């Protein structure tokens, strides 16, 4: 009998966790619409998690409590506030000077001096700096979308994995009852000299293997439940009730449509495009560094004789100054570096698009393969294995067949059931990954609304 652990490692193609995956806010709304439309609070969702959640309940809970989403939202707000800083004038400077001793030119006179000055950047320079921070704020919004996407993707994957493990536990329990009956039958027939020692040993080994599978599945369930709880910001041992089945649904888009949607919606591509805009804004700002900044000031000076009965002299002056950007190499270096940054950002965007296409193609293949496996096991292999097992049982009880053949047929039927459960989980996982790459639901054609990038957090 093939062990559960070997089956899990060989049959599961989803062991590689995604480094780029799933939906943005609009996709979440499409997935969890019945839950979000009812606008339940966290307490209501918590009760659903304990009683038995569906995928929409878990997604809605993660959207409300995900710590990475909260952190990304704060990061976006931080980027928005930087724009106000970048567009503001430098702080004015107040300088005070006092000479306590008389100077040779002004015998027996003390001097006081106050100067208030303000630096004024060249016209357009603050606007260019503000444009850079505005693009950074846009990137902050995209990072928020990516945090939402990654959190929900991880939740969806963990949900399907936990559902698979629990389904495998049910299959293993059914198999345990059957093996116990077969073991008792083999021992009885051997005692009556109507069976072989090989039948007894095979039944006992399968019973031991089934016990190992049950132990492994129990630990895997605890581990996956802890992972899902951590994504939901819950205690590792918090209760997660029976999971509702999420029926596999086919993708209704062509590969060319998937390419187009991924290039338009995937957050990594949008971030790369924002980097191009930022590099161009910094290139424009680098040109302003070659222009002078100005300074205006107001000067007040007072001279006070040591004899307090004498009159003092007060003077007021106006200052004007500017910087002299004389060093050509420095300014040329700034402009050249900014131009190189633009070229780099454009190349990185093209690379990101190419990587996205490759991931879409690979993920679609794995999704379609999981769907084919579901059909194969559900419609052909499992019914055939079940009929073979029934036939082997009849022959074994009638004495025309050996108990070993019955055990082999039972083992095949058991492994096929595990493979079907694995294929269903893989289908859900790879659908989540593909939807993360395209930024929209793929099981029905409803074009999502345009994504907003300028809304305040």
Beta strands, then each sheet from edge to edge (+ up, - down):
strand 1: 93-99
strand 2: 109-120
strand 3: 294-305
strand 4: 313-322
sheet 1: 1+ 2- 3+ 4-
end
